[in-house]
Amino acid sequence: MTLDDLARRLGCRLEGDGAVDVARAAAIREAGPGDVTFLATPKYAAEVGATRASAIIADDSLRSAPCAILRTAEVYLTFARAVGILTPAVKPARGISPLASIDPTADLGPDVSIGPFVSIGHGVRIGARTIVHPHVTIEPGALVGEDCELHAQSSIRDGMWLGNRIVLQNGAVIGSDGYGFARRADGSHEKIPQVGRVLIEDDVEIGANTTIDRPAVGETRIGAGTKIDNLVQIAHGVNVGRNVLLAAQVGIAGSTTLGDGVIMAGQSGVTGHVKLGAGAIVSAKSAVTKDVAPGEQVAGIPAGDIAEWRESAVLVRRLPELRRAMADLEARLAALESTLKVR
């Protein structure tokens, strides 16, 4: 593909030779001839002069480069699109593998791809052009929309609903039983049947080995456009808003609500029956135990205002120094008191 063609497809302003051929997207340090790279942060500006790439995607703050420049106001987004253009995903052939097990009552839309050793249960509905990779299990009564991609070993439990353009990475589980037990008089526990459903709205991606639990009653809902990383646990009855970002190993306890645009960084968690307002941000390894206001950024255990947490973190590091200073002051005070008693 020529740079002219790529610039046109990306909607960029090209500065340089448009006849140059490009075939790959690469990081600025590894890029070579035929590669397109990008500069999204000033941190790497010093490396532009040494790049061997054929073109660099950058905004107007980059004055010059030793290669062609594709100008855009949205550098990272444009680079992501360039990756998709230059390295298109390999899709399996349409059709149904003879090694798949499909209940005769299942309704499969046109142009689906069903891989070997897939299990599709009674009354399942799968929309047009959806791809189901090998060893996926879709239990009875589940609904899967159009243009979805379900990767190997993912599973959709009975009666779950998935919208359009859903991506399940390997090992994701939709509709696992919520953690619900009633205590008996003798101290043992009886399982509460989990018969609610999970509803995944359109354009959601769910990472590898992530689990989303069904509740005893009602539903667990994941809002449109939400992106969930690997190894995330979403408990029964949770309501996740639209365009939420959940990084790896996030844990969300039951009946919690996340507003639109919430961001939870890696290994952070939320206790049950808590509400995070729209646009709230939870820093890595933080534990949220109470409601968070819209737009508020929190950190720590228990999580609180991030500015206060940073101040306290600095003070914690100074504790040995402060302890020594306190001991010195106490010793000096004791000496002064002893002198005064003598007088």
N, C-alpha and C positions, 0 to 999 in steps of 0.2 A: 504494500500500500504506500502511495506517495504521501508526503506531508500535506500537499494540497488537499488530497482526499480526506486525510485524517482531520485537518483543520475544519473542513466543511462539515464533517459529521459531528465534530465536537462544538461547533459554533465559536471557534477561536479566531483571533486575528493573527495571521502568520507573518513573522518577520524573518526572512531568510529564503533559502532555495526550496521552493515547493516541489521540485522534481525529485528530491532525495527520497529514497525508499526506506521505510521503517517497518520493522516486523515484531518488535517486542517492547514491553514496558519494563523498566528496571529502576532500582534505587540509584541515587546520584553517584555513589561510590563505585558501584558495580557496572554501571552503564558503559556500553561501548558503541562502536559504529553500528547503525541500524536500530539503536534503542531510543526510546523516548523516556525521559526522566522528569522530575518535577521539583520545585522549590516552594514548599508551603509554609515554611517558618524561617525567619532570619538566622536561626541557629546554624543552618547549613549553608548560608550565603557564601562563606569563605571557600567552600568546596566547588562552587560553580566554575571558577576559572580553570580547574584541573579536570573537569568532566570530559569524557570522550564520547558522550552521547551525541546522536545526530540532531536531537531537539530537546528542549526543556520547556515544560509547562510552568508558567509563572505569571504573576500579576505585574502591574505597571511599576512596582517598586524596584524591580530588577532592571538596572540600567543597560547592562550588556552581558553577553555570554559568548563562549567560543563556538557556538552552534546556533541553529535556528531557534527562535522563541515562539511558542504558542501562547498568546496573551489571553488571560481570562481573569475575571474577578473571583471565581470560585475554583481555586487551584486544586485542592484535594478531591473535590467532587469530580472535576474534569479529568483528573488522573485516573480515578476509579472507573470512569466511563471509557477512558483510553485502554485500560487493562481489558475490559470486556470486549472492546472492538478488536484489539490485537491478539487476544488469547481467548477466543470464544469457548465456552464450556462444551465438552463432548457429551452429547445426549444419546441415550440408548435408542435403538430403533423402535418405532411404534409397533404395537401388537402385543399379543398375550403369549407368554412362554407356555409350552405344553407341560412344563414342570410346576406350574402354579396350581394351587388348589382354590377354586372359585365356586362358591355356592351358586346353584342355578338361579336363585332369586336375586342375586346381586345385579345392580344396574350400572353398567360401565359406559361412560360417555365416549364420543368419537375420538379417535387418535390417541387413546391412552397407551401407555407402555407399562406392562406388568411383567416383572422379572421372574426368574425361576425361584421356586420354594416360597413364593408369596402365599399367604393364607388370607382369603377374603370370605367373611362370614355371611350368614343369612341376612338379606335385606339391605346390605351395604349399598350406598350410592357413591359413585366416583365421577367427578366432572370431567369435561373434555380436556384432552392434552395433558392430563396429570401423569406423572412418572412415579411408579412404585418400584423401587429397587429390590434386589433379592432379599429374602428372609424378613420381609416386613409382614407384620400381623395386623389385620384390620378386623375387629370383632363385630358380631352381629349388630345391625342397626346403626352403625356409624355412618356419618355423612362427610364426604371429602369434596371440596369444591373444584373449580377449574384451575388448570395451570399450576398445580401443586407439585412439589417434589419431595418424596418420602424416601430417605436414605436407609441403607441396610440396617436391620436389627431394630428399627424404630417400631413402636406399637401404639395402636389406637384402640382403646378399650370400647366395650359395647356402648352404643348410644351417644358417643361423643360427636361433636359438630366442629368441623374445620371449614373455614371460609375459602376464598380464592387466593391463589398465589402464596400459599403457605409452604415454608421449607422446614422439614424436620431433619436435623442432622442425625448421625448414627446413634442408635441406642436411646433416643428420646422416647419418653413414655407419656402419653396423653390419657388421663383418666384413671391413674392408679388410685387405689383406695386411700381416702383421707385417714389421718391418724385419730380415730375416734373410738374410745372405750369407756364403758360405764362401770363404775366400781361396785362390786357386790358386797354384801354384808360381811362375808368372810375375808375380804381384802383382795380377792382375785378380781379379774376384769373380764367383762363381756364385750365382745366387739359390737359396735353400732354399725348396722348395715349402711354402706355408702352407696346410695342409689341416685344421687344427683348427677349432673352432667358437667362437662367442661365444654365451653364454647370459645373457639379461637376465631377472632375476626380476621378480615382480609390483610394480606401483606405482612404477616408475622413470620419471623424466623426464630426457630427454637434450637438451641445448641445441643451438642452431643451429650448423652447421658443426663439430660435435664428431665425432671419429673414434675408434672402438673397434676395435682390430686383432685379427684371429684369429692364433693361434699355428701353428707348424709341426705340433705334435702337442698333444693335450690341449685345454684350453679357456681362454678369458678369461671371467670371471664377474663380473657386477654384481649385488650383493645387493639384496633387496627394500627398497623405500622410499628408495633412494638418489636424490638430485637432483643433476644435473650441468649446469653452466652452459654458455655458448657457448664455442667455440674451445678445447675441452679435448682433449688427446691422451692416450689410454690405450693403452699398447703391448700386445704379444702376451703372453699368459700371466699377465696381472695378475688378482689376485683382490681385488675390492672388496667390503667387508662390507655389512651392512644399515644403512640410514638414514645413509649417508655424504653429506657436502656437499662438492662440488668447485666452486669459483668459477672465473670466466673465466680462460682461458689457463693453466690448470694442466697440467703435463706429468708423466706417470707412466711410467717406463721399465719394460722387460720383467721379468716374473716377480716383481714387487713385490706385497706383500700389505698391504691396508689393513683394519684391524679395524673392527668395528661402531662407528658414531657418530663416525668420524674427520672432522675438518674441515680442508680445505686452502683457504687464502685465495688471492686472485688472483695469478697469475703465479708461484706457487710450484711447485717441482718435486721429484721423487724419483728418485734413481738406481736402477738395476736390482738385483733380488735383496735388497731392503730390506723390513723389516717395521715398519709403524706400528701400535702397539697400540691397543686399543679406546679411543675417546674422546680420542685424541691430537689436538692442534691445531697446524697449521703456519701461521705468519704469512705475510703477503703478501711476495712476491719472495724467499722463503727457498729454500735448496737443501739438501735432506735427503740425506746421503751415508751414513748409518748408521742402525741400528735406533733407533726411538723408543719409549720405555716407554709402557704404557697410561696415559692421562690427562695425559701430559706435554705442555707447550706449548713449542714451539721457534721460533727465529727466526734469521736471518742466513745468511751464506754462508762456510763450511758451517754448517748450522743447529746450534744448541746451545740450552741452557737459556735461556728468554726473559729471565729476570732478569739473567743474566750478559751477555746480548747488549745489554740496555738500558744496563747499567753501562758496557760497552765503547763503546757509541755516544756516551754523554756524554763519555767520555774522548777519543774521536776528535775531537769538536768543540773540545775544549780544547787540542789538540796545538799550534796556533800560540802560544797563551798560554804553555803549558808550555815550548815551545822558547825563547821569549824569556826566560822566567825562568831556564832552564838556562844560556843564553848569559850572562845577567847574573851568575849565580853563578860561572861559569867565569872571567869577567873579574875579579870581585872576588877569587877565589881566586888567580888569577895575580898580581894586584897585591899581595896579602898575602905570597905566596911571594917576590916580588921584594923587598919590604921586609925580610923576614927574612934574605935573602941579603946585603943591604947591611949589616945589623947584624952 
